[in-house]
Amino acid sequence: MNIVVCINHVPDTETRVKVGADGKTIDRTNVNYILNPYDEFAIEECLRLKEKFGGEVTVLSLGGESFKETLRKALAMGVDKAILLKDEPGRDSYAVAKALAETIKELSPDIILFGKQSIDYDASQVGTMVAELLRLPSASVVVKLEVFDKTATVHREIEGGHEIVEVKLPAVFTAQKGLNEPRYPSLKGIMAAKSKLIQERPTLPVESKVQVLSMRTPPPKSPGKIVGTDVSAVPELVRLLHEEAKVI
């Protein structure tokens, strides 16, 4: 089975985000980057499929030189091959999906997996866009995946419950938390990943459909106010909630 998993290199969730000098991007100074958490579920599912059916897993990402750090983590987990589409940040979801789709088309995989979203922009668009560009069926927010000869049965999260669908292969899936428990890279895997080749490929320019006009952090919260410490403060509290906060 030929499997492709697409991953992203994102700021750590504990990073204090600051807007850059251009007012349109984040300041990347001293920002720690990690493998997108949802992509870990996608990688683990690919490795389990390989262990069950045999074949090969290729990890694919689009970005700059720093993305190799994240690709090597995927290799350390057990992925066979890594491809980096060299590009600088700035593409919107469509432009990223277009570049990924062109490479995936060449690889002719049976299954393509993504995390359901990247935690940087939370757009949740790239996976399904790739499916549309490749004219393949897709299922998002997958929490259970059962693969057979020519089809897959998928459990996916919907509001209030789960939806079970059958999809013909090849197909695209986006992984949700709960699909599996991602493995930790072993010491042997980490050492092996250091010597594995990351194939670099150029990417054709694609015009973005969305342009960031400005970026700003939320305004600071107003300071709290203590109106009293006993029951005598209740009338004043009610007045403030009604006249100032306007919540009653």
C-alpha positions in Angstrom: 0.0 0.0 0.0 1.3 3.4 -1.0 0.5 6.0 1.6 1.2 9.7 1.8 0.9 11.9 4.9 1.1 15.7 4.7 2.4 17.6 7.8 3.0 21.1 8.9 5.7 22.9 11.0 3.8 25.2 13.5 4.6 27.5 16.5 4.5 25.7 19.8 1.1 26.2 21.6 3.0 27.8 24.5 4.5 30.5 22.2 3.6 34.1 23.0 2.6 35.3 19.6 3.8 38.8 18.6 2.8 40.6 15.4 5.8 41.3 13.1 7.0 44.7 12.0 5.1 44.4 8.7 1.8 44.1 10.6 0.7 41.1 8.5 2.8 38.2 9.9 4.0 37.0 13.2 7.4 37.9 14.6 9.3 34.6 14.3 12.1 35.7 16.7 12.6 33.1 19.4 9.6 31.1 18.4 9.8 27.4 19.0 8.3 25.3 16.3 6.8 21.8 16.5 5.1 19.1 14.4 1.4 20.1 14.2 -0.3 18.0 16.9 -3.2 16.8 14.7 -0.6 15.6 12.1 0.8 13.2 14.7 -2.5 11.3 14.6 -2.2 11.2 10.8 1.3 9.9 10.9 0.4 7.2 13.5 -2.5 6.0 11.4 -0.3 5.7 8.3 2.2 3.7 10.2 -0.5 1.3 11.5 -1.8 0.8 8.0 1.7 0.0 6.8 2.2 -2.5 9.6 -1.1 -4.2 8.7 -0.9 -4.1 4.9 2.7 -3.5 4.1 3.9 -0.9 1.6 5.5 2.5 2.1 4.7 5.8 3.9 6.0 9.1 2.4 5.8 12.3 4.5 5.3 15.5 2.6 5.5 19.2 3.7 5.8 22.6 2.1 8.1 25.2 3.6 11.6 26.5 4.3 14.8 24.8 5.6 13.5 24.7 9.2 10.7 22.3 8.2 13.3 19.6 8.0 13.3 19.4 11.8 9.6 18.3 11.7 10.2 15.9 8.8 12.9 14.2 10.7 10.6 13.6 13.6 8.2 11.9 11.2 11.1 9.8 9.9 12.1 8.9 13.5 8.5 7.7 14.2 8.9 5.2 11.3 8.0 7.0 8.0 10.0 5.7 5.1 10.6 8.7 2.9 10.4 12.5 3.3 9.8 15.2 0.7 10.2 18.9 1.3 8.6 21.3 -1.2 10.9 24.3 -0.8 9.0 27.6 -0.3 8.9 30.5 2.0 5.8 31.3 4.2 3.0 33.4 2.8 0.8 31.0 0.8 -2.9 30.7 1.7 -4.6 27.4 2.0 -5.4 27.1 -1.7 -1.8 27.8 -2.8 -0.5 25.3 -0.3 -3.1 22.7 -1.4 -2.2 23.3 -5.1 1.5 22.6 -4.5 0.8 19.5 -2.4 -1.7 18.1 -4.9 0.7 18.4 -7.8 3.3 16.3 -6.0 0.7 13.8 -4.6 -0.5 13.2 -8.1 3.0 12.1 -9.1 3.2 9.7 -6.1 -0.2 8.0 -7.0 -0.9 6.9 -3.4 -3.8 4.7 -2.2 -4.4 6.8 0.9 -3.6 10.4 1.7 -3.8 11.6 5.3 -3.7 15.0 6.9 -4.3 16.3 10.4 -7.8 17.9 10.5 -6.2 21.4 10.9 -3.0 23.2 11.6 -2.9 25.0 15.0 -1.4 28.2 13.5 -4.3 29.4 11.3 -6.9 26.8 12.1 -8.4 27.0 8.6 -9.1 23.2 8.3 -9.1 23.6 4.5 -5.9 22.1 3.0 -6.9 18.4 3.2 -10.3 18.8 1.6 -8.9 21.2 -1.0 -6.3 18.6 -2.0 -9.0 16.0 -2.4 -11.0 18.4 -4.6 -8.0 19.2 -6.8 -7.2 15.5 -7.2 -10.9 14.7 -7.8 -10.8 12.1 -5.0 -13.4 11.3 -2.3 -12.6 12.6 1.2 -13.7 12.3 4.8 -12.7 14.8 7.5 -12.4 14.7 11.3 -11.9 11.0 11.3 -11.9 9.2 14.6 -11.9 5.6 13.3 -10.5 4.3 10.0 -11.0 0.7 8.7 -9.3 0.0 5.4 -10.3 -3.0 3.1 -9.2 -3.9 -0.4 -10.9 -1.1 -2.5 -12.8 0.8 0.2 -12.6 2.2 3.7 -15.2 2.6 6.4 -14.8 5.8 8.3 -16.2 7.1 11.6 -16.2 10.9 11.6 -17.2 13.4 14.2 -20.3 15.5 13.6 -22.2 17.7 16.0 -24.0 15.5 18.5 -22.5 12.2 17.4 -20.6 10.2 14.8 -21.3 9.6 11.1 -20.2 6.3 9.5 -19.4 6.5 5.8 -17.9 4.2 3.2 -15.3 5.7 0.8 -13.8 4.2 -2.3 -10.0 4.2 -2.5 -7.8 6.1 -3.3 -9.1 8.8 -0.9 -8.1 11.6 1.4 -8.7 11.6 5.1 -8.1 14.2 7.9 -7.4 12.9 11.3 -9.1 14.1 14.5 -7.8 13.6 18.1 -9.0 10.2 19.3 -8.2 8.4 16.1 -5.2 6.7 17.8 -2.4 7.3 20.3 0.7 8.5 18.5 3.9 6.6 19.3 7.1 8.3 20.6 10.1 8.1 18.3 12.5 5.4 19.6 16.2 6.1 20.1 16.9 3.8 17.2 14.4 5.7 15.0 15.9 9.0 16.0 19.4 7.9 15.1 18.3 6.4 11.8 16.3 9.5 10.9 19.5 11.6 11.1 21.0 9.8 8.1 17.8 9.5 6.0 17.6 11.7 2.9 15.0 14.4 2.8 14.3 14.9 -0.9 14.0 18.6 -1.8 11.8 19.8 -4.6 11.1 23.3 -6.0 7.5 24.5 -6.1 5.8 26.4 -8.9 4.4 29.8 -7.9 0.7 29.8 -7.3 -1.3 33.0 -6.7 -3.1 33.0 -3.3 -6.8 33.6 -3.2 -6.7 35.2 0.2 -4.5 38.2 1.2 -3.8 39.2 4.8 -4.4 42.9 5.1 -3.4 43.3 8.8 -2.9 41.3 11.9 -3.3 42.5 15.5 -3.5 41.0 19.0 -6.7 41.2 21.0 -7.1 44.3 23.2 -6.2 43.8 26.9 -9.0 42.9 29.2 -10.4 45.7 31.5 -9.3 45.4 35.1 -11.7 43.8 37.6 -13.7 45.8 40.1 -14.6 44.9 43.7 -17.8 46.6 44.8 -18.0 45.1 48.3 -17.5 42.0 50.4 -20.9 41.3 51.9 -24.6 41.2 51.0 -24.8 45.0 51.1 -22.9 45.2 47.8 -25.6 43.3 45.9 -27.6 46.4 44.8 -24.5 48.1 43.5 -23.4 44.9 41.7 -26.8 44.6 40.0 -26.7 48.3 39.0 -23.2 47.9 37.4 -24.2 44.7 35.6 -27.2 46.5 34.2 -25.8 49.9 33.4 -22.1 49.3 32.6 -21.7 45.6 31.7 -25.2 45.6 30.1 -25.5 41.8 30.7 -28.8 42.0 32.6 
